[in-house]
Amino acid sequence: MRKRYFNQDFKTIIAKFDSICAETGKPLKKGEQILWKPGTREVYSLDSGTATVFRNAKFDEEILMEKNYNN
């Protein structure tokens, strides 16, 4: 059965085919690690601003979760 993605969260995946970054226009090669947004099916290079914002938000989320567990 095919997995369906209902959320808009980004996912870090390995590219299954060549594509182009939606933000920078940089070519992305098959086998390269990329950022994918399931809802829109857009892909981003890990060097893009969108990827940086995603990593920072993920880091902040992990820190907040850790603080909640320690209280």
Long-range contacts (C-beta under 8 A, 24 or more apart in sequence): 5-38, 5-39, 7-38, 7-39, 8-37, 8-38, 8-39, 8-40, 9-37, 9-38, 10-35, 10-36, 10-37, 10-44, 10-50, 10-54, 11-35, 11-36, 11-37, 11-38, 12-36, 12-46, 15-43, 19-43, 21-45, 21-48, 22-50, 23-48, 23-49, 23-50, 24-48
